[in-house]
Amino acid sequence: MKMQHNWSTKKLEKMMNVQEQSKPSLEKRIKRGKESWSFIYFVFGILLALGFTFINILPIRWNYKITIFIVGTPVLIYLCLFNTWFQNKLIGLKNKLEETWRKI
């Protein structure tokens, strides 16, 4: 059995593809320098240490502490190393701290 082609739909799809190809695409990328990455790693280390300390202090059973650690660590890794919004907030904090210290 042969299928009938809906030529008007194909024509519309072809027109849409041409329009998509002709649109200029802009892509924004940020390349961070060594100073920014060292600050992000520094903050990551501090947050990890504070998280370990907080989990250790909690008055709960050790298996719950391990579960919290297993769930919390990947979240912290994602936020500090892969989430550009959070990284931008950290760099903004760094810039604000540097400006404050310059005024003093």
C-alpha positions, 0 to 999 in steps of 0.5 A: 500500500502506497502512502500519499504525501501531503505536499503542502506539509512538506513544503511548509517543513522545507520553508521552516528549515530554510528560515532556521538555516538563515537565522544568525545564531549567537552563542555566549560563552565565558572562559574563566581565568586561573584566578576565577577557577582557583577562587571557585575551587577554594569556595568549593573546598570550604563548602565541602568542609563546612558540609562535612562538619555540619553532617558530623555534628548532626545528632542522627544515626551514621547511616543517615549521615552517609546518605546525606553525604552521598546526596549532598556532595554531588549537588555541591559538585554540580553547583560549584563546577558545572552550574554557570549561574552559581559560578557567576554568583561566586565571582560576583561575591569575589569581586564585591569582596575585592572592592570592599578590601580596596576601600579599606 
